[in-house]
Amino acid sequence: MRLSDAAVRRPVSDVQVLSFDAGGVRRRPDQLVTEEPMEVRVAGPRQEPVPFAVAMRTPGNDFELAAGLCLTEGLLAGSDDLDNIAYCLGPEREQMFNVVTVRLRTPVPDDVRERRYLSNSSCGICGKAALEEIEVRCAPVGAGPAIAASVIGSLPEQLARHQGVFDQTGGLHAAARFEPDGTLRDAREDVGRHNALDKLIGHALLAGELPLANDILLVSGRLSFELVQKAAVAGISVLCAVSAPSSLAVAAADQLGQTVVGFVRDARFNVYTRPDRVDVNA
């Protein structure tokens, strides 16, 4: 299995801006988070690769993103289904760093080969408007860990210390997973909330660490239905967000047995589902 995934494109882009402030007007250099399309192609044994998704993403950790997307969209059941991941080759045998092929050990179903997805940076892959979709795709999560309230309150500050590209650009989402005592295990950044989580889950898949039954998830923005579903596929039972969850996210998490914690800021938060996992006295 090919795991090496060097950052071949920069996650930030240099620009010139006209800056207005109390001191007047001046032109100065600035940096923006890079947003570029990446096409994910899939193929089974003796099958030609076909387009599966186009993700508007921040370059870097591309193989993790492709693996996580295939897992959370139901194409992979686990790492045993994965043969290899590689950048495609162009006409001159050069690597095309915006096209990734995921090869599986089992055939890609015909219905998957005939459908096309577009995943942009602001929303997840569309078409999952009903909770019945979860019943087909996800099993309820396990018991999961018990977490001290003080640990939950500390998570955003820990994540902020590991958001290097956000510090440069101010325009990036992040997803991180923590141990029950609050120790940071891993974090990923991307221009898209869903991409950041897919990268995080994809890394765990490639490392053979799924399911993440003992982990706490923190996302830097709001918690949507799609993020709840992706977390459930990875086996995560405790989901925290710096911002608010949506109504459908809460309903889905309740159905899947997940704990949802929102508005985690300044050592304060709201628990929306399964509060039994949160020790408010610790």
N, C-alpha and C positions, 0 to 999 in steps of 0.2 A: 504494500500500500504506500503510495507516495504521500508523504506528509509535509515535505518542505514547501513553504509558501512564502517566499521572500517578497517584501514590499517593493514591487517594481514601479509603482506609481506613487507619487507623493500624496499623503492625505490632506495636505494644505496647498493652496495656490496663492502665489504672490500677485497682488494688484496694487494699483495706485488710486488713492481716494482724495477727494477735495474735502478737507476737514474744516468745519465751522465750529468755533468756540468763542469764549469771551475775549480771547486774545486776537481774534480776527480769522482770516481765512488762509489756509496753507494746503499745499499738496504734499502728501506723505505716503510712504509705503504701508500696506496693510496685508493681512492674510485672511483668506476665506477657506472654509472647509471645502474640499474637493468633492464634487458630485458627478459621477460618471456611470453610464450604463454598463452592466455586465450580463451577458447572456449565459444562461445555464442550459447545457444540452445533456441529455441522458441517453444511455444505450445499455442493452443487455447483451448476453452472449450472442455473437453472430448477428447483431443488429446494428444498423447505421444510427449514429447519434441524431436525435431530433430535438428541436428547441423545447424547453420545458418552462422556463421563466426568464424574464428580463427584470433585473433588480437595479434600481437607481441607488447606487451605494457609494461609500467612501472607499477608495482603493486600499487594499491591505486585508490580510486574513481572508482572501477570496475563497480558498478551498474550504475553510471553516464555514463561510456563508453558504456555499453551494451544498455542503454536507448537511448543515443545519436545516436549510430550506427543504431539501429532499426528505429529511426525517420528519419535520413538523408538517409537511404537506402529505405524508403518508406513503411516499414512494419507497422509503427505507423503513424497515422494522428495527434495525440495529446495525452495528458495525459489521456483523457477519454477512450482511447483504451487499456490502460495499467492496468492489474490486480495486478501483483506483480513481484518482482525480488528477486531471492535468489540464494545462492550458492548451487550447487548440493550436494547430500549426497552420500558417498561411501558405500561399502559393509558393513561396521561396523557402518553405520549411522553417520560417521564423515563427516564434511564439506570438500568439495573439492574446495579449494580456487582458482583453475585455471579453473573452469567450472561454468558458470552462466546460469541460466534458466530464460528467460523472458516469463511470461505468459500473454496472451492477453485476452481481453473480446470478441474478435471475432475470428472465425477460421483462421488459417494460410492457405493461398491459396496453392493449390497443386503444382503450379509451384515453389513457394518458398520452399516448403518442399522437392522438388526434386533437388534443386540447392545447390551448395556448394561454399563458398567464402574463400579465404585466404587473409587476410589483414596484410601486413608486416609493419615494422617500417619505411620504407623509401618511400613507395608509397601507394596510396589509393587503394581501391578495384577497380580492373581493369574492362575493358569492356565498359567504357563510353567514347568512342572516338569521338562521334558526338554531335554537339550542339542540334540536334533534341531530344536527351534524356532529355535535360533540359525542353523543351516545354511540355513534358509529365509529368515530375516529379515536376516542380516548376512553380509557378505563378510569374509574375514580382512583385518586392517589392513595398512598398508604398513610399510616399513622403520622409520620413525620416527626420532626423534633419539637420540643418545648423551648420557647425563647423568652428570655428576660426582656421586660419593657426597656430597660436601660440599654440593652444591646441594640434593639430596633432603633432607638433614638440616635445611636452613634453611627449608623450605617451611612447616611448621606455624606458626612464629613470624610469618612474613610474613602468613599467612592470619589469624592472631589479631588483627593490627593493623587488619584491615579488617572485623572482625565487630562492627559498631556495635550492632546490635540484641542480639546475644549479650551484650555488655557490660552492657546495660540489664536483661536478663531472665535470662541463664544457661540458657535453654531452647531453643536453636536449633541447627539443623544448617547446614553450609555446604559449598559446592563451589566450587573455584577452578581456573583454568587458568593455567599459567605457560609462559614461553618456556624453551628448553633451558638458558639461563644463570641461570634462577631469577627472572627479572623477572615480576612479577604482571601478567597481562593483564586478568583479570576475575574477579569473585567474586559469588556470590549466596547469600543466607540464606533459610531457610524452616523451619517447624516439621517438615516432612517431608524426609528425606534425598533421596528420589526427586524431590520437587518442586524442591529446590535445584539438582539437576543438570539437570532439565528446563528450568528458568529459564536456567541458564548456556548450555545448548545452544540454547534458543530465541532467546536474544540473538544468538548467533553466526549462526543461521539468518536472522534478520531483517536482520542486518548484512551478509549475503552472504559470511560468512567460512568456511563449511563447504567441505571437510572440515578438521578440526582435526589434521591429520597431524603437525604439528610441535610440538604442545602436550603439556604434562604436566598430568594431572588430579590434584587432591588433594581428598579428601572428609574431613570432620571426624569421622566415625564409622567403623563397620565397612563393609567392601566386600562387597556382596551380588551374587548372580547378575544381578539386574535392573540394577544399576548398571554392571556389566561390559557387558551387552548395550547399554544406552543409550550408553555411551562408544564402543562399536564402531560403532554407527550413525553417530556423529559423526566417526568416523575416528581416535579417540584410541588411541595405542599404548602409552602409559605411564600406569599408574594407581597412585596412592599413597593410602594411608589411614592415619589416625592410629591406628585400631584394627585388628582382625584381619579378614582375608578369610574367607568361608565356603568350604567344600570345593567346592561347586558353582561358586562364583565363580572359584576357581583352575582348575578343570577347563575352564570356559568360556573363560577368558582364554588358557589353553594352546592350546585348539582354534583360537582366533581370532588367535593370534600376538601377544598383548599381554603386556607386562611388568607384573607385579603386585608392589607393594612395600607391606608392612604394618608396623604398629607403628612408624610414623615418629614417634619421640619422643626428645628430648634427644640429637639427632645420632646416633641409633641406628635401625636398621630391619632387616627381613627381606625378602629377595627370593624370591618363590615361583615365578615363571615368567620365562623369557627373560632371564636375568641378563646376557646379552651386551650389552644396552643400557646397563648401569650400569658406569661406570668407577670401580672401587673404589680406585684409586690417586690420584684427583683430588679 
